[in-house]
Amino acid sequence: MKKPLLNNPKNKYICPVCNFDGLDEPPYNSCGSGSYEICPCCGFEFGLDDFGYDSYEKAHAVWRKKWIDNGCIWWPSQENRKPKDWDPIKQLNKNK
């Protein structure tokens, strides 16, 4: 499992599903347990939405595809955290 990144100006963690750089906690702790934080961008809940998959990476890939196929919609209950200049394509391609 990749370590969550903190190399952004906001000093926040990066969502491994949608690449949003505004998570308050690392998605997983050193033992691999999910934080149960919900990404305000894609809505993935670490420790819940990854349950039942062979790996976290598989869960992230499945959720990412679903999120993209549905139009990269910002998670509705978190609309107040959406950056004014938000571009999901730029976000997905950042740090690649």
C-alpha positions in Angstrom: 0.0 0.0 0.0 1.3 3.4 -0.9 1.8 6.0 1.8 -0.6 8.9 1.7 1.0 12.0 0.3 1.4 15.2 2.1 3.3 17.1 -0.6 0.8 19.8 -1.3 0.5 23.4 -0.2 -2.5 22.7 2.2 -0.5 20.0 4.0 -3.4 17.6 3.6 -3.6 13.9 2.6 -4.4 12.8 -0.9 -7.3 10.6 -1.8 -6.1 7.5 -3.6 -9.4 7.3 -5.5 -9.8 10.8 -7.0 -6.5 12.4 -6.2 -8.2 15.2 -4.1 -5.5 16.8 -1.9 -7.7 17.8 1.0 -8.2 14.8 3.3 -7.7 15.6 7.0 -6.4 12.2 7.9 -4.3 9.5 6.1 -6.8 7.2 4.4 -5.2 4.2 6.2 -3.1 3.9 9.3 0.2 1.9 9.6 -1.7 -1.3 10.2 -3.9 -0.8 7.1 -7.1 0.1 8.9 -9.3 2.7 7.2 -9.7 6.1 8.7 -13.5 6.1 8.0 -13.0 9.6 6.6 -15.2 10.3 3.6 -13.5 12.0 0.7 -15.5 15.2 0.2 -14.8 15.0 -3.6 -15.6 11.4 -4.6 -17.4 10.2 -1.5 -15.2 7.2 -0.9 -15.2 6.1 2.8 -11.9 4.5 3.8 -12.6 1.4 5.8 -16.1 0.9 4.5 -16.2 1.2 0.7 -13.1 -0.9 0.4 -14.5 -3.8 2.3 -14.8 -7.0 0.4 -12.2 -6.3 -2.2 -9.0 -8.3 -2.6 -6.9 -5.1 -2.2 -7.3 -1.4 -1.5 -6.0 -0.7 -4.9 -8.7 -2.8 -6.5 -11.4 -1.0 -4.5 -9.9 2.4 -5.4 -9.8 1.5 -9.1 -13.4 0.2 -9.1 -14.7 3.3 -7.3 -12.6 5.7 -9.5 -14.1 4.1 -12.6 -17.6 4.5 -11.2 -17.0 8.1 -10.2 -15.6 8.9 -13.7 -18.4 7.1 -15.5 -20.9 9.1 -13.4 -19.3 12.4 -14.6 -16.9 13.1 -11.7 -19.6 14.7 -9.6 -18.5 16.4 -6.4 -20.0 14.5 -3.4 -23.3 16.4 -2.9 -23.2 16.7 0.9 -19.8 18.3 0.7 -20.5 20.9 -1.9 -19.3 23.7 0.5 -15.7 22.2 0.3 -15.5 22.2 -3.5 -12.8 24.6 -4.7 -14.1 27.4 -6.9 -11.7 26.5 -9.7 -12.1 22.7 -9.3 -11.2 20.7 -12.4 -11.7 16.9 -12.0 -9.5 16.1 -15.0 -6.6 18.2 -13.7 -7.1 16.6 -10.3 -7.0 13.1 -11.6 -3.9 13.7 -13.6 -2.0 15.6 -10.9 1.2 13.9 -9.6 1.3 11.4 -12.5 
